[in-house]
């Protein structure tokens, strides 16, 4: 992968399981010495080196002076991962919005009514903006 172009599939695969996420998040927070990282998440030696290798190949982390650091690319991917985690906090509210939308009532078709509905369900400004913007472009 180092000489090849890294794909979205490669990135998602490298952070797809809980232990890989724990590893990259720990690197992001602490920039640990590699000896201290080995004990995180009760990984076997093979699991530890396999996950680190995937993160390195995808360009998410780098190694300098026996320490692992997030690359610039890795910082962006971790930031988006945090955004996704935040959206997951609104999972049921978003499902409720979908259910109301599927009812397809006349009141909800009006942008102002839909915006008020979003305001009552969602408290995160980024998510609100996205929902309102995506609604206005899809109509």
Order of alpha helices (4+ residues) and beta strands (2+ residues): alpha-alpha-alpha-alpha-beta-beta-alpha-alpha-alpha-alpha-alpha
